[in-house]
Amino acid sequence: MAKQAVVDKDACIGCGLCASTCPKSFELGVDGKSHATNPAGDSEKCVHKAIANCPVQAISWKK
């Protein structure tokens, strides 16, 4: 089973960095928060970069 990224909606500030880094995996929703739309859409390396660059650590791997 492939890893899946998840976004903590309470922590997300809607900066859009993850969506600009990995547009196949994340998008900003109508609520202004990021959503993991297709967690396997971008490479695992790309998602790791989005996780590392999130200013509020709102993205993690689903366990």
PyMOL Python script that loads the backbone (N, CA, C, O; Angstrom):
from pymol import cmd

cmd.read_pdbstr("""\
ATOM      1  N   MET A   1       0.844  -1.185   0.000  1.00  0.00           N
ATOM      2  CA  MET A   1       0.000   0.000   0.000  1.00  0.00           C
ATOM      3  C   MET A   1       0.885   1.243   0.000  1.00  0.00           C
ATOM      4  O   MET A   1       1.828   1.343   0.785  1.00  0.00           O
ATOM      5  N   ALA A   2       0.579   2.171  -0.870  1.00  0.00           N
ATOM      6  CA  ALA A   2       1.359   3.402  -0.974  1.00  0.00           C
ATOM      7  C   ALA A   2       1.026   4.340   0.184  1.00  0.00           C
ATOM      8  O   ALA A   2      -0.078   4.314   0.728  1.00  0.00           O
ATOM      9  N   LYS A   3       1.995   5.157   0.541  1.00  0.00           N
ATOM     10  CA  LYS A   3       1.771   6.161   1.577  1.00  0.00           C
ATOM     11  C   LYS A   3       0.757   7.180   1.071  1.00  0.00           C
ATOM     12  O   LYS A   3       0.656   7.434  -0.129  1.00  0.00           O
ATOM     13  N   GLN A   4       0.010   7.759   2.008  1.00  0.00           N
ATOM     14  CA  GLN A   4      -0.925   8.811   1.651  1.00  0.00           C
ATOM     15  C   GLN A   4      -0.713   9.997   2.572  1.00  0.00           C
ATOM     16  O   GLN A   4      -0.540   9.837   3.780  1.00  0.00           O
ATOM     17  N   ALA A   5      -0.729  11.171   2.001  1.00  0.00           N
ATOM     18  CA  ALA A   5      -0.588  12.392   2.788  1.00  0.00           C
ATOM     19  C   ALA A   5      -1.968  12.844   3.256  1.00  0.00           C
ATOM     20  O   ALA A   5      -2.968  12.659   2.562  1.00  0.00           O
ATOM     21  N   VAL A   6      -1.999  13.435   4.439  1.00  0.00           N
ATOM     22  CA  VAL A   6      -3.233  14.005   4.970  1.00  0.00           C
ATOM     23  C   VAL A   6      -2.934  15.412   5.471  1.00  0.00           C
ATOM     24  O   VAL A   6      -1.807  15.721   5.859  1.00  0.00           O
ATOM     25  N   VAL A   7      -3.956  16.255   5.458  1.00  0.00           N
ATOM     26  CA  VAL A   7      -3.816  17.637   5.912  1.00  0.00           C
ATOM     27  C   VAL A   7      -4.658  17.814   7.175  1.00  0.00           C
ATOM     28  O   VAL A   7      -5.839  17.469   7.197  1.00  0.00           O
ATOM     29  N   ASP A   8      -4.049  18.347   8.210  1.00  0.00           N
ATOM     30  CA  ASP A   8      -4.751  18.677   9.446  1.00  0.00           C
ATOM     31  C   ASP A   8      -5.454  20.011   9.231  1.00  0.00           C
ATOM     32  O   ASP A   8      -4.814  21.063   9.207  1.00  0.00           O
ATOM     33  N   LYS A   9      -6.776  19.961   9.076  1.00  0.00           N
ATOM     34  CA  LYS A   9      -7.555  21.166   8.766  1.00  0.00           C
ATOM     35  C   LYS A   9      -7.476  22.210   9.875  1.00  0.00           C
ATOM     36  O   LYS A   9      -7.553  23.408   9.601  1.00  0.00           O
ATOM     37  N   ASP A  10      -7.325  21.775  11.109  1.00  0.00           N
ATOM     38  CA  ASP A  10      -7.240  22.716  12.219  1.00  0.00           C
ATOM     39  C   ASP A  10      -5.927  23.495  12.192  1.00  0.00           C
ATOM     40  O   ASP A  10      -5.879  24.653  12.606  1.00  0.00           O
ATOM     41  N   ALA A  11      -4.867  22.860  11.707  1.00  0.00           N
ATOM     42  CA  ALA A  11      -3.552  23.501  11.673  1.00  0.00           C
ATOM     43  C   ALA A  11      -3.320  24.301  10.386  1.00  0.00           C
ATOM     44  O   ALA A  11      -2.574  25.280  10.394  1.00  0.00           O
ATOM     45  N   CYS A  12      -3.950  23.893   9.292  1.00  0.00           N
ATOM     46  CA  CYS A  12      -3.720  24.527   7.989  1.00  0.00           C
ATOM     47  C   CYS A  12      -4.122  26.000   8.009  1.00  0.00           C
ATOM     48  O   CYS A  12      -5.186  26.368   8.507  1.00  0.00           O
ATOM     49  N   ILE A  13      -3.236  26.835   7.452  1.00  0.00           N
ATOM     50  CA  ILE A  13      -3.519  28.275   7.371  1.00  0.00           C
ATOM     51  C   ILE A  13      -3.868  28.704   5.943  1.00  0.00           C
ATOM     52  O   ILE A  13      -4.105  29.884   5.684  1.00  0.00           O
ATOM     53  N   GLY A  14      -3.898  27.739   5.021  1.00  0.00           N
ATOM     54  CA  GLY A  14      -4.295  28.037   3.647  1.00  0.00           C
ATOM     55  C   GLY A  14      -3.291  28.837   2.851  1.00  0.00           C
ATOM     56  O   GLY A  14      -3.678  29.606   1.972  1.00  0.00           O
ATOM     57  N   CYS A  15      -2.012  28.677   3.134  1.00  0.00           N
ATOM     58  CA  CYS A  15      -0.992  29.455   2.422  1.00  0.00           C
ATOM     59  C   CYS A  15      -0.822  29.011   0.972  1.00  0.00           C
ATOM     60  O   CYS A  15      -0.356  29.793   0.143  1.00  0.00           O
ATOM     61  N   GLY A  16      -1.194  27.764   0.649  1.00  0.00           N
ATOM     62  CA  GLY A  16      -1.118  27.271  -0.720  1.00  0.00           C
ATOM     63  C   GLY A  16       0.227  26.732  -1.146  1.00  0.00           C
ATOM     64  O   GLY A  16       0.392  26.342  -2.302  1.00  0.00           O
ATOM     65  N   LEU A  17       1.193  26.698  -0.246  1.00  0.00           N
ATOM     66  CA  LEU A  17       2.525  26.217  -0.611  1.00  0.00           C
ATOM     67  C   LEU A  17       2.494  24.757  -1.061  1.00  0.00           C
ATOM     68  O   LEU A  17       3.173  24.396  -2.023  1.00  0.00           O
ATOM     69  N   CYS A  18       1.727  23.927  -0.388  1.00  0.00           N
ATOM     70  CA  CYS A  18       1.665  22.519  -0.779  1.00  0.00           C
ATOM     71  C   CYS A  18       1.048  22.358  -2.167  1.00  0.00           C
ATOM     72  O   CYS A  18       1.518  21.553  -2.971  1.00  0.00           O
ATOM     73  N   ALA A  19      -0.003  23.126  -2.443  1.00  0.00           N
ATOM     74  CA  ALA A  19      -0.669  23.053  -3.751  1.00  0.00           C
ATOM     75  C   ALA A  19       0.238  23.548  -4.872  1.00  0.00           C
ATOM     76  O   ALA A  19       0.185  23.028  -5.987  1.00  0.00           O
ATOM     77  N   SER A  20       1.061  24.539  -4.590  1.00  0.00           N
ATOM     78  CA  SER A  20       1.978  25.017  -5.627  1.00  0.00           C
ATOM     79  C   SER A  20       3.161  24.073  -5.795  1.00  0.00           C
ATOM     80  O   SER A  20       3.724  23.970  -6.884  1.00  0.00           O
ATOM     81  N   THR A  21       3.542  23.382  -4.722  1.00  0.00           N
ATOM     82  CA  THR A  21       4.653  22.425  -4.776  1.00  0.00           C
ATOM     83  C   THR A  21       4.231  21.126  -5.450  1.00  0.00           C
ATOM     84  O   THR A  21       4.961  20.592  -6.286  1.00  0.00           O
ATOM     85  N   CYS A  22       3.057  20.617  -5.090  1.00  0.00           N
ATOM     86  CA  CYS A  22       2.563  19.329  -5.608  1.00  0.00           C
ATOM     87  C   CYS A  22       1.112  19.479  -6.075  1.00  0.00           C
ATOM     88  O   CYS A  22       0.195  19.022  -5.392  1.00  0.00           O
ATOM     89  N   PRO A  23       0.898  20.109  -7.221  1.00  0.00           N
ATOM     90  CA  PRO A  23      -0.469  20.397  -7.671  1.00  0.00           C
ATOM     91  C   PRO A  23      -1.319  19.177  -8.005  1.00  0.00           C
ATOM     92  O   PRO A  23      -2.544  19.281  -8.066  1.00  0.00           O
ATOM     93  N   LYS A  24      -0.692  18.026  -8.224  1.00  0.00           N
ATOM     94  CA  LYS A  24      -1.470  16.811  -8.485  1.00  0.00           C
ATOM     95  C   LYS A  24      -1.959  16.170  -7.188  1.00  0.00           C
ATOM     96  O   LYS A  24      -2.836  15.307  -7.219  1.00  0.00           O
ATOM     97  N   SER A  25      -1.405  16.579  -6.062  1.00  0.00           N
ATOM     98  CA  SER A  25      -1.734  15.956  -4.784  1.00  0.00           C
ATOM     99  C   SER A  25      -2.539  16.845  -3.845  1.00  0.00           C
ATOM    100  O   SER A  25      -3.295  16.340  -3.015  1.00  0.00           O
ATOM    101  N   PHE A  26      -2.386  18.167  -3.964  1.00  0.00           N
ATOM    102  CA  PHE A  26      -3.050  19.086  -3.042  1.00  0.00           C
ATOM    103  C   PHE A  26      -3.750  20.205  -3.790  1.00  0.00           C
ATOM    104  O   PHE A  26      -3.319  20.608  -4.871  1.00  0.00           O
ATOM    105  N   GLU A  27      -4.834  20.704  -3.207  1.00  0.00           N
ATOM    106  CA  GLU A  27      -5.485  21.900  -3.735  1.00  0.00           C
ATOM    107  C   GLU A  27      -6.142  22.630  -2.576  1.00  0.00           C
ATOM    108  O   GLU A  27      -6.443  22.044  -1.537  1.00  0.00           O
ATOM    109  N   LEU A  28      -6.356  23.923  -2.780  1.00  0.00           N
ATOM    110  CA  LEU A  28      -7.063  24.705  -1.777  1.00  0.00           C
ATOM    111  C   LEU A  28      -8.552  24.570  -2.040  1.00  0.00           C
ATOM    112  O   LEU A  28      -9.016  24.747  -3.166  1.00  0.00           O
ATOM    113  N   GLY A  29      -9.290  24.256  -0.990  1.00  0.00           N
ATOM    114  CA  GLY A  29     -10.727  24.085  -1.112  1.00  0.00           C
ATOM    115  C   GLY A  29     -11.469  25.394  -0.951  1.00  0.00           C
ATOM    116  O   GLY A  29     -10.857  26.437  -0.723  1.00  0.00           O
ATOM    117  N   VAL A  30     -12.790  25.341  -1.067  1.00  0.00           N
ATOM    118  CA  VAL A  30     -13.622  26.528  -0.915  1.00  0.00           C
ATOM    119  C   VAL A  30     -13.539  27.084   0.505  1.00  0.00           C
ATOM    120  O   VAL A  30     -13.856  28.249   0.742  1.00  0.00           O
ATOM    121  N   ASP A  31     -13.110  26.247   1.444  1.00  0.00           N
ATOM    122  CA  ASP A  31     -12.942  26.695   2.831  1.00  0.00           C
ATOM    123  C   ASP A  31     -11.614  27.415   3.049  1.00  0.00           C
ATOM    124  O   ASP A  31     -11.332  27.877   4.154  1.00  0.00           O
ATOM    125  N   GLY A  32     -10.787  27.514   1.985  1.00  0.00           N
ATOM    126  CA  GLY A  32      -9.502  28.188   2.083  1.00  0.00           C
ATOM    127  C   GLY A  32      -8.403  27.322   2.669  1.00  0.00           C
ATOM    128  O   GLY A  32      -7.284  27.790   2.881  1.00  0.00           O
ATOM    129  N   LYS A  33      -8.715  26.071   2.931  1.00  0.00           N
ATOM    130  CA  LYS A  33      -7.745  25.137   3.510  1.00  0.00           C
ATOM    131  C   LYS A  33      -7.288  24.152   2.439  1.00  0.00           C
ATOM    132  O   LYS A  33      -7.986  23.912   1.454  1.00  0.00           O
ATOM    133  N   SER A  34      -6.114  23.594   2.651  1.00  0.00           N
ATOM    134  CA  SER A  34      -5.581  22.612   1.718  1.00  0.00           C
ATOM    135  C   SER A  34      -6.280  21.273   1.909  1.00  0.00           C
ATOM    136  O   SER A  34      -6.690  20.908   3.010  1.00  0.00           O
ATOM    137  N   HIS A  35      -6.401  20.552   0.791  1.00  0.00           N
ATOM    138  CA  HIS A  35      -6.974  19.215   0.800  1.00  0.00           C
ATOM    139  C   HIS A  35      -6.026  18.305   0.023  1.00  0.00           C
ATOM    140  O   HIS A  35      -5.492  18.698  -1.014  1.00  0.00           O
ATOM    141  N   ALA A  36      -5.819  17.096   0.523  1.00  0.00           N
ATOM    142  CA  ALA A  36      -5.040  16.098  -0.212  1.00  0.00           C
ATOM    143  C   ALA A  36      -6.014  15.437  -1.181  1.00  0.00           C
ATOM    144  O   ALA A  36      -6.726  14.502  -0.816  1.00  0.00           O
ATOM    145  N   THR A  37      -6.042  15.927  -2.410  1.00  0.00           N
ATOM    146  CA  THR A  37      -7.012  15.467  -3.394  1.00  0.00           C
ATOM    147  C   THR A  37      -6.647  14.136  -4.016  1.00  0.00           C
ATOM    148  O   THR A  37      -7.520  13.313  -4.289  1.00  0.00           O
ATOM    149  N   ASN A  38      -5.379  13.924  -4.238  1.00  0.00           N
ATOM    150  CA  ASN A  38      -4.882  12.691  -4.836  1.00  0.00           C
ATOM    151  C   ASN A  38      -3.505  12.453  -4.236  1.00  0.00           C
ATOM    152  O   ASN A  38      -2.490  12.741  -4.871  1.00  0.00           O
ATOM    153  N   PRO A  39      -3.466  11.925  -3.010  1.00  0.00           N
ATOM    154  CA  PRO A  39      -2.193  11.811  -2.299  1.00  0.00           C
ATOM    155  C   PRO A  39      -1.085  11.092  -3.052  1.00  0.00           C
ATOM    156  O   PRO A  39       0.094  11.312  -2.776  1.00  0.00           O
ATOM    157  N   ALA A  40      -1.449  10.238  -3.998  1.00  0.00           N
ATOM    158  CA  ALA A  40      -0.430   9.531  -4.772  1.00  0.00           C
ATOM    159  C   ALA A  40      -0.194  10.189  -6.135  1.00  0.00           C
ATOM    160  O   ALA A  40       0.515   9.630  -6.972  1.00  0.00           O
ATOM    161  N   GLY A  41      -0.778  11.365  -6.365  1.00  0.00           N
ATOM    162  CA  GLY A  41      -0.689  12.023  -7.667  1.00  0.00           C
ATOM    163  C   GLY A  41       0.706  12.485  -8.036  1.00  0.00           C
ATOM    164  O   GLY A  41       1.138  12.323  -9.177  1.00  0.00           O
ATOM    165  N   ASP A  42       1.410  13.058  -7.077  1.00  0.00           N
ATOM    166  CA  ASP A  42       2.784  13.485  -7.306  1.00  0.00           C
ATOM    167  C   ASP A  42       3.726  12.444  -6.713  1.00  0.00           C
ATOM    168  O   ASP A  42       3.293  11.554  -5.981  1.00  0.00           O
ATOM    169  N   SER A  43       4.983  12.553  -7.023  1.00  0.00           N
ATOM    170  CA  SER A  43       5.948  11.601  -6.493  1.00  0.00           C
ATOM    171  C   SER A  43       6.044  11.723  -4.973  1.00  0.00           C
ATOM    172  O   SER A  43       5.729  12.766  -4.399  1.00  0.00           O
ATOM    173  N   GLU A  44       6.475  10.664  -4.347  1.00  0.00           N
ATOM    174  CA  GLU A  44       6.662  10.678  -2.903  1.00  0.00           C
ATOM    175  C   GLU A  44       7.664  11.757  -2.510  1.00  0.00           C
ATOM    176  O   GLU A  44       7.521  12.392  -1.465  1.00  0.00           O
ATOM    177  N   LYS A  45       8.670  11.963  -3.343  1.00  0.00           N
ATOM    178  CA  LYS A  45       9.675  12.999  -3.087  1.00  0.00           C
ATOM    179  C   LYS A  45       9.018  14.382  -3.052  1.00  0.00           C
ATOM    180  O   LYS A  45       9.348  15.206  -2.199  1.00  0.00           O
ATOM    181  N   CYS A  46       8.099  14.629  -3.969  1.00  0.00           N
ATOM    182  CA  CYS A  46       7.401  15.913  -4.018  1.00  0.00           C
ATOM    183  C   CYS A  46       6.572  16.108  -2.752  1.00  0.00           C
ATOM    184  O   CYS A  46       6.606  17.181  -2.150  1.00  0.00           O
ATOM    185  N   VAL A  47       5.828  15.082  -2.343  1.00  0.00           N
ATOM    186  CA  VAL A  47       4.998  15.180  -1.141  1.00  0.00           C
ATOM    187  C   VAL A  47       5.880  15.386   0.095  1.00  0.00           C
ATOM    188  O   VAL A  47       5.515  16.144   0.994  1.00  0.00           O
ATOM    189  N   HIS A  48       7.034  14.717   0.144  1.00  0.00           N
ATOM    190  CA  HIS A  48       7.981  14.948   1.250  1.00  0.00           C
ATOM    191  C   HIS A  48       8.380  16.422   1.298  1.00  0.00           C
ATOM    192  O   HIS A  48       8.485  17.004   2.378  1.00  0.00           O
ATOM    193  N   LYS A  49       8.603  17.022   0.132  1.00  0.00           N
ATOM    194  CA  LYS A  49       8.982  18.435   0.072  1.00  0.00           C
ATOM    195  C   LYS A  49       7.844  19.315   0.596  1.00  0.00           C
ATOM    196  O   LYS A  49       8.088  20.270   1.334  1.00  0.00           O
ATOM    197  N   ALA A  50       6.601  18.997   0.217  1.00  0.00           N
ATOM    198  CA  ALA A  50       5.445  19.762   0.705  1.00  0.00           C
ATOM    199  C   ALA A  50       5.318  19.638   2.226  1.00  0.00           C
ATOM    200  O   ALA A  50       5.031  20.620   2.910  1.00  0.00           O
ATOM    201  N   ILE A  51       5.532  18.441   2.746  1.00  0.00           N
ATOM    202  CA  ILE A  51       5.472  18.221   4.196  1.00  0.00           C
ATOM    203  C   ILE A  51       6.555  19.039   4.893  1.00  0.00           C
ATOM    204  O   ILE A  51       6.289  19.704   5.895  1.00  0.00           O
ATOM    205  N   ALA A  52       7.761  18.990   4.367  1.00  0.00           N
ATOM    206  CA  ALA A  52       8.890  19.698   4.985  1.00  0.00           C
ATOM    207  C   ALA A  52       8.728  21.212   4.919  1.00  0.00           C
ATOM    208  O   ALA A  52       9.172  21.921   5.822  1.00  0.00           O
ATOM    209  N   ASN A  53       8.093  21.714   3.854  1.00  0.00           N
ATOM    210  CA  ASN A  53       7.974  23.160   3.657  1.00  0.00           C
ATOM    211  C   ASN A  53       6.724  23.779   4.264  1.00  0.00           C
ATOM    212  O   ASN A  53       6.596  25.003   4.293  1.00  0.00           O
ATOM    213  N   CYS A  54       5.806  22.960   4.747  1.00  0.00           N
ATOM    214  CA  CYS A  54       4.575  23.504   5.340  1.00  0.00           C
ATOM    215  C   CYS A  54       4.945  24.328   6.575  1.00  0.00           C
ATOM    216  O   CYS A  54       5.544  23.798   7.510  1.00  0.00           O
ATOM    217  N   PRO A  55       4.593  25.622   6.588  1.00  0.00           N
ATOM    218  CA  PRO A  55       5.019  26.494   7.692  1.00  0.00           C
ATOM    219  C   PRO A  55       4.378  26.171   9.036  1.00  0.00           C
ATOM    220  O   PRO A  55       4.861  26.620  10.075  1.00  0.00           O
ATOM    221  N   VAL A  56       3.292  25.396   9.025  1.00  0.00           N
ATOM    222  CA  VAL A  56       2.621  25.061  10.293  1.00  0.00           C
ATOM    223  C   VAL A  56       2.560  23.556  10.532  1.00  0.00           C
ATOM    224  O   VAL A  56       1.821  23.092  11.400  1.00  0.00           O
ATOM    225  N   GLN A  57       3.331  22.799   9.768  1.00  0.00           N
ATOM    226  CA  GLN A  57       3.401  21.340   9.902  1.00  0.00           C
ATOM    227  C   GLN A  57       2.020  20.692   9.887  1.00  0.00           C
ATOM    228  O   GLN A  57       1.722  19.829  10.713  1.00  0.00           O
ATOM    229  N   ALA A  58       1.173  21.118   8.934  1.00  0.00           N
ATOM    230  CA  ALA A  58      -0.190  20.616   8.850  1.00  0.00           C
ATOM    231  C   ALA A  58      -0.319  19.349   7.996  1.00  0.00           C
ATOM    232  O   ALA A  58      -1.389  18.743   7.947  1.00  0.00           O
ATOM    233  N   ILE A  59       0.760  18.950   7.327  1.00  0.00           N
ATOM    234  CA  ILE A  59       0.701  17.777   6.444  1.00  0.00           C
ATOM    235  C   ILE A  59       1.530  16.652   7.054  1.00  0.00           C
ATOM    236  O   ILE A  59       2.627  16.874   7.568  1.00  0.00           O
ATOM    237  N   SER A  60       0.988  15.451   6.987  1.00  0.00           N
ATOM    238  CA  SER A  60       1.725  14.293   7.495  1.00  0.00           C
ATOM    239  C   SER A  60       1.340  13.070   6.659  1.00  0.00           C
ATOM    240  O   SER A  60       0.415  13.123   5.849  1.00  0.00           O
ATOM    241  N   TRP A  61       2.057  11.986   6.869  1.00  0.00           N
ATOM    242  CA  TRP A  61       1.723  10.733   6.216  1.00  0.00           C
ATOM    243  C   TRP A  61       0.643  10.035   7.022  1.00  0.00           C
ATOM    244  O   TRP A  61       0.704   9.989   8.250  1.00  0.00           O
ATOM    245  N   LYS A  62      -0.341   9.495   6.326  1.00  0.00           N
ATOM    246  CA  LYS A  62      -1.430   8.749   6.959  1.00  0.00           C
ATOM    247  C   LYS A  62      -0.864   7.451   7.518  1.00  0.00           C
ATOM    248  O   LYS A  62      -0.107   6.745   6.852  1.00  0.00           O
ATOM    249  N   LYS A  63      -1.246   7.155   8.745  1.00  0.00           N
ATOM    250  CA  LYS A  63      -0.747   5.932   9.390  1.00  0.00           C
ATOM    251  C   LYS A  63      -1.806   4.853   9.397  1.00  0.00           C
ATOM    252  O   LYS A  63      -1.566   3.755   9.899  1.00  0.00           O
TER     253      LYS A  63
END
""", "prot")
cmd.dss("prot")
cmd.show_as("cartoon", "prot")
cmd.util.cbc("prot")
cmd.orient("prot")
